[in-house]
Amino acid sequence: MHDTITVGVPVLAILLGILLNQRGLERLDLRIDKLETKIESRFVHMESRIDRVQADMAQFYRILGEHGAKIENMQKG
């Protein structure tokens, strides 16, 4: 009887620890998935903002070139 308790209690503690650890890993996996989704949505948002900035810069340089040409024409005339 004493041997059963000596061996059984640590085995039950180990099995309970494995079970709780597995549940903790599942919760951690869910949290990581949520964070991954949040980060991905932020990257998509940042990419759209970068695209808008690039479009604005292209328009700026196009207008700057037009003004440069007009200034050169005014200086010649």
N, C-alpha and C positions, 0 to 999 in steps of 0.2 A: 504494500500500500504506500509506504514511504517513497519507494522508487517511482511509483506512478505519479505521485505529486511532484517529486523532484524533477522528473522529465516532462511531465504534462504541462505544468504551469509555464515554463519557459517556451515550450512549443506553442502553446496558445497565445502567449504574448507576442511571439514572433509572427504568427499567422495574423493576429489582430493588427500588428504594425504594418505588415505587408498590405493588408486590406485598406487601412487608413492612408498609407502612402500612395496606393493606386488611386484612391479617390482624390487625393491632393494633386496628383499628376493630371488627372482629368480636368480639375478646376483650373490648374495652371495652363493647360492646353487651351481651354476656352478663353481664358484671359489673353493669351498670346494671339489667338485668332481674332479677338475683338480689337486688339492693338494693331494687328496687321491690317485689318480692314480700315481702321481709322487713319493709319499712316498712308495707305494706298489712296484713300480719298483726298488726303492733303496733297499728295504728289500730283494727282490729277488736277486739283485746283491750282497748284503752283505752275503746272505745265500750261494751263489755259491762261494764267496771268502772264507767263513768259511769252506766249504766242501773241497776246495783245500788245505787250511792250515792243516786241519785234515789229509788229505791224505799224505801231505808232512811230517807231524809229525809221522805218522804211518811208513812211509818208513824210516825216520830218526832213530826211535827206533829199527826197524828191522835190519838196517845196524849196529847200535851201538851194538846190541846183538851179531851179527856175529863177529864184531871186538873184543868184550869182550871175546868170546869163543876162537878166534885165539890167543889173548894175553895170556889167561890161558894156552893154549896148548904150546905156546912158552916158558912160564915160567917153565912148567913141563919138557920140553925137554932140 
